[in-house]
């Protein structure tokens, strides 16, 4: 909330800030009135001060943790404790922080007051929280994940599990790094066992991938227990699909050209409500010497995105070739034919660019070499028709196509979530901080549990008709705020009243879904 002094009086506005062209700007503003007008609207006299704060995201995540009985379950794993707050409450606060303010230091976030008001039982300080979590042993981490997984599965009808590798899980930067993304720290990946319904993490195996000790894809998924293996086309070569069972993955498009030339009429819509613009052809093909079920999918959204990206790539390549041709014609480029060929190769090194863009050289001597380029419109049309928007999925499961697609997309959803939760890098506290294996395991547990809670929330929102990513969901919830009015003390503690701000229809739906009444 901001106040503007006009003619000696202060008028209050509810303002929301955002970035416009990379700079902070007020993007929305609503008039509230003078202090007297606000006081008349809220019984109790004139407030001494007023402030606006968001609380919907914090309240919704804490409500979900409470429904899972998170604190009690973790404390049962920990056993008798002397320290206050307990391990369960300490871990719950860390998960709440990671889910709602991953880029803000823990102490600064807690000082803002929203979490301190929401968390029960009350906690006076979060100092020392990470020191408590660093004492978690691998065995205790596994038991904590198991007990939280039991609570999650109790809310689901579908207990089928997937095994997914997320190699870009997190980057842990040194504490004294001014630009974490540019510092050499610890790069970590994570193998996850997640639910097929909602991609909710149930168990994890965090590993380093920068010291040569990263496990193979096959061994990693074996550690996660019984689950359907999910892989992408780049991992397919590491697996012997001829002998493996229980998998959903993608194959390189070029491995099955016979599928790519199938007419669009051969594909059928999958599920317009769950997958707008997605069509598929369910058939069979030989994969690693065995006849397997393969599904050719086409996404209108992916097609449009790939078409735009390729158009940009082609435009860049043609500009560079035109610049090279101009330099050759003007005599400012006097390289020999081998040098010009090398530059052509650099510009057109993308295989798909080479399919549509040709360059012809004439002349042999420096200063006499000329370049002409041509775009093959027929090849461009074939590329657009045969490749853009398509994926070839392979599986030995007899699931409906929609469930196969959902399982395959679990990895994409998880990667997006961890990019949000861990950012470009996870910095350690100052002044000195070394990322030991135990500290990485503790931070990894917090991130995985934050993904567990937020993916469960995302699933609930999806069932209510709101198809949102985790970040979109939390952004919507963060838009639910309140006006905090503080009144002068009359002998006891200062009185505080909270006035909820206006909510749009989407925010109201989430308010009702997560029961955020204050």
N, C-alpha and C positions, 0 to 999 in steps of 0.2 A: 504494500500500500504506500502511496506517495501523497504528500501534502503540498499544495500550492498556495502561497500567501498572496492574496489579491485584496488591495485596499485595506490592509491591516488585519484581514481575517484569513484563516487557513481552511481550505477546502480539500477534502480527501477524495482520492481516486484509487480504484483497484486496477493496478497496471500489471501487465504480463510482458516480460522481456524475452527477446529472442535475437538470433543473429541474422542480419540482413547483409548480404555481400561480405560476410566474414566479420562484421562489426556489430556490437550490441546495440539493439534498438528496442524501444517500446512498440510492441506489435498490436496490443489491444489495451483499451483503457475504458473503465466504466466509472461514472460519477457516483460517489456514495453520499456526499453531503458534508456539512460542517460537523464539528464535534457535537454541537447541540442537537443537530438533526439525527445523528447516529444515536445519541443518548435517548432521544424521544422514541426512536424505533426499538430500542432495547431497554426494557425496564431496569431500574437500578441507579438512575442518576447519570451524571456526566462522567465518562471514563477519563482516567488520567493519561492513558495512552492506548493506541490501537496498532495492530500489525496484522499483516496477511501472511499465511503460510499454507503450503500444500501438506496434505496428510493422507490422501487416498491410497497412494502406493504403499506407504508404510503400514497403514491400518489393514489393507487387504493381505499383504504378505504375512503380517503377524496373525491375522485371523486364520490363515491357512496353516501356519505353524501350530496354532492352538488346536485346530481341528485334528491335526495329525498327532496330538498329544506329544509333541516333539520333545519338550523339556523333560517330562517324566521318563520317556523312553530312553533318552541319552543318560539320564541320571541312574536309571536301573542298570545300564551297561557299566557306568563308572563305579557303582557301589558306594559304600559309606564315604562321605567327604566332610572335611572341616572347612574348607575355603568357601567364602561367600563372595559373589554369587556362585552357584553350583556350576559344574561343567556343562550341564544341559542348558542352563540359562545363558552362560557365556557363549556357547556355540550358537544358540538361537539368535542372539544379538549379532554375532558375526555374520551369520547367514542373512539376517534382515538388512544389515549394512551393505553386504555385497550385492544383494538383489536390488536395492533401491538407490544406492549412492556409491557405485563401484569406483568412481573417480575422485571421491572426497575422502580425506583422512578420517579414520574412525573417530578420533576425539573431536574433530571439528563437526562431523555429522551429528554426534551425540549432543554436542553443545547447542545445536539448533533447537532442541527441545521436543520435537515431534515424537521421536522414538521413545524418549524418556517418559512421555505422557502415555504412550500406548502400551509399552512393555509391562507385563505383570508376572511376578511381583516386581515392585519398583526397584530400580538399581540406581545408586547415587553416582557411580563413576564406572567408566570402562577401562580405566588405566590398568594395565597388567593383563588384559584379556588375551593378547597374543602369546604372552609368556605361559599362560595356562594351557593354551591350545597346543603349543609346541611340545608339551609333555605327552601328547597322544602317541601311543605305540601303534605300529602297523596292525597288530591284532585287535586293538581297541577300535581303530578306524574301521576295520572290516565289520566288527560287531555293530558299530553305530550305523553303518550303511545298511546292514541287514535288518535292524529293527525299524529304521525309517522306511525301508522297502516294504516291510510287512504292513506298515500303516498305509502306504500308498496302494498296495495291491488290494487291501480291504475295501477300497473305494471303487475298484474296477471290476467289471465282469470278465474282461479279456485279460488273461495273465500271460499271453504269449510274449516272449522276450526276443530282442534283437541284440546282436553284438556288433558294435560300431567302433571304428578307430577314428579319433580326431587328432591328427598330428599337429595341428596348429592350436593346441589347447591354451598355452600361455607362454609368455616370455617374462622371466623374473630378472629385473634389472638391479644393479648395485645401488645402494642408498645414496651415494655421492654423485649420482649421474644426473646432470642437469637436463639432458635430453634422453629419457629412458629408451626410446625406440632406436637410438643410434649407439647405445652402449652395448658392449659385449657382456651378456649375463648368462642365464640358464634358460635354454629352450626346452619346453616340456610338451609332450603329447599325452594323450589319455585314451586308453581302451575303455569302453563303456558297455555295460549291459543295460538296456533300456526297454521300456514297454513298447509293444507294437502300437498300442493305443495311446498316442500323445507323445511318444519318444521321451518318456519320463525316466531319468537315470535311476537305476537300482543299485548298481555296483560299479566300481571304477578301478583302474590300474594306471596310475600316473607314472610316466617314465621320462627320463632325460633322453633327448635326441641330438644332443650336441657333443657327446663324449664317446660315441662309438658303442654304447651299451644298449641302444634301443632294441627291443625285441622284434622278431619278425612278425609280420602281420598274422601268420597262421598260429604262431605260439602265443601271441597276445590274446587272440580271441579264444584260444583253448583255455587260458587262465580264467576267463570270465564265466565259465560254466555253460550249461545247456542253453543255447539260443540260436536263432536263425542269423547266420552271418550276412552282413550287409557290406558290399564293397563297390568301388567305382571302377571305371574302365582302366585306370592306371594301375590298379592293384590286381586286375584279373590275371596278369601274366605270372603273379606269384602263387597262384592257386591252381591245383589240378582239379578242375571242375568235372573231369571224367570220373573221378572216384569219390568226390566229396558229396555229402548230402546236407540239406538244410541251409539254403542260401538264397539271397536275392541280390543281384548286382547288375551292373551295366557293362556292355562290351563296346569296343571301338566301332564306330559306324562303318569304317572301311572293311571290317571283318565280314560284313554281310551285305554286300552291294545288292544282292537279289531282293532284299527287303526294302531298300531305299527307293527302288523304282516301282514299287507297288502304288497303284493309283490311290488318290485320297478317298475314293469311294469304297475302298477295301477296309478302311478304318471306321470304327463306330464310336459314338460318344461314350465316355466312361461313366461319369456321374456329374451332370451339370451343376448340382448344388454344391458338391465338394470340390470339383475340379472344373471350373469354368474354362471352356475352350480346349479341353483335352480330349483327344480321340486316340484310339488304339486298335492295333491288329494283333490278335492272339493266335499264335501259330507255333510251329516247331522248326528247329534247325539243328545241324550237327555242331556241337561245341566240344572241343577237346576230344574228338572221336566218339562222342555219345550224343544221341538224339535228345535234345532238351527243349523244354518249353521256353519260347522267346516271345517277347511282347514289344512290338514297335509302337512307340508313343509319339504323338505330335502335339505340342503345346503352342497355341496361337500366341500366348504371351512370350514364350521363349523364342518363337520364330521372329516376332517383331524386334525383340532385343538383339538377337544375333544378326538380323538383317541391318539394323542401325549400326551395330558395332563394325560389321564388315564394310558397310558403306563408308564409315569414317576411316577405316584402315585402307581401303582402296583409294579414297581421296588423298590421303597422306602419301601413298605410294606414287600416285600419278603426279602430284605436285613435285615430289623429289625427282622423278624421271624428267619432268618438263624442265626443272631447274638444271639438271645435268645436261639435257639436250641443248638448252640455251647456252650453257657454259662452253660446250663443245663447238657450237656454231659460232660463238663470239671469239673463240680462240683463247679464252681464259683458262680452260682446262686442257692441258697438254700432256695428259697421261697416255701411256701406251694402251694397246687393245686389252692386255691382261688386266691392267688397273681398272679400266672401264668395266670389264666383265665382273671384276670383284665388287664394284659398286652396285652393278645391276643385281648381283646375287644378294647383297645386303638388303636392297630395297624390296626385292620380291621373294625373300626367303620363306615367307609363309606359304605352305603348300596350296592353300585355297587361293591366295593371290596369284600364284603361278598358273592356276587353272583358267583365269579370266584375263590376265594382263600379260601381254607379250611385248618384248622389246627387240628390235632388229638394229644391228650395227652395220654400217657401211664404212668403207675406208679402212686402211691398215696403219697408216703412219700418224704419229702424234700431230695434232693440228688439222688433220684431214678426216678424222673419225667423226661420224654423224650418228645420231640416234633417233629412231622413230618408235613410238609406242602405240599400242592398239588394245582396246578393251573388247573382248569377244562377248557380245551381248547374248548369244545363244548359250555359251558356257555359263554366263552369269545367271541366266534363267534356269538352267539345269541345277546349278548349285543351290539356288533359292528353293527349287522344288524338291530336291533330293536330300539336302542336308539340314537346312535351317529348321529349328524347332523340334528335331527328332532325337530320340534316344532308343537304343536297343537294350531292353532288360532281359535278363535270363534268370530262371528260378526253377527249382524242383518242387516248389509248393503248389498246391492246387487251390490257392486262395483266389477270391475274386480279383479282377484287375485293379480295382480301387485299393484293395488292401496291399497288393504288391507295390503299387505306386507309393502308397503311404509309407510302407516299410523302407523303400529306397530313399525317399525324401527325408527320412529321420536324420541322416547324417548332415544334410544341408541345414535343417532347423537347429541342430546342436551346434554346428560351427558358428552360425549366426548368433546364437545365445552366448557362447563363450567369448566371441568378439566383443559383445556388449558387457559381459561380466568382468573380463580381465583387461579390456582395452589394449592399447599397443604394448603395454608392459606393466608388470606389477612391481612397484618400487618397494624396497625395504625401508624400515624406519631409520632415521639418522641417529647418531653420527656414523656408526659403523654397523654394517649388517652383511653377513655372509649367508647365502642361500644354501644351507645344509640340506641333506636329504630329508631330515625330519621336518624342517620348516616348509620345504616344498610340499611334503605330504599333507601338512596341516592346512596350508593355503589351498592345496588341491581339493581337500575334503570340503572346505567352505564353499568353493566355487561349484563343485559337483552338487552339494546339497542345495545351493541357491538355484541351480538349474532344475533340480528335482521339484522344488516348491513352485518355481515360476512356470515350469512346463505343466504341472498339475493345474495351475491357475489358467494357463492358456487353453488346456483341454476343456476346462469348465466353461470358459468364455466361448469356445468353439461350439460346444453343445448348446449354448444359448443363442447361437446364430451370429456370433461375432468372430470372424476369421481374422485374427491378428497375430503378428509375431510377438515374441516376448517383449521386445523393446517397444513396439507399438502399444501393447497392453499396458505396460508400466507407464508409458508417456501419457496415455489416456487417464490412468488412475492418478497420476501426479497432478493432473489438471483439476482434481477435486480438492478444493481448499476451504479454508475457514478464516473468518475475521476474528482475531483474538482481542477482546476489550478488557483492559485492566483498570480496576477501580481503586481509588485511594483507600487505605486502611482506615477502619473505624475503631481501631483498638486491637484487632486480631490480625490474621494474615490478610494480605491484599486479596480482594475478590477478583475473579476472572470469569468472563462469559465468552462463549464461542458462538459465532454466528455463521452458519454454513453459507457459502457463496452459491450463486446460481449455477446450475449444471445443465449442459446440453443433453439431448436425448441419449447419446452413447454413454456419457458419463453417468447419467441416471440409471441406465441399465446395469452398468458395472457396480454402481453404488448399491443397487438392490441385490445383485447377484452375490456380492461378497459381504452383504449385511453390514454396511459401514456406518449405521446410525450411531451418533455420538451421545 
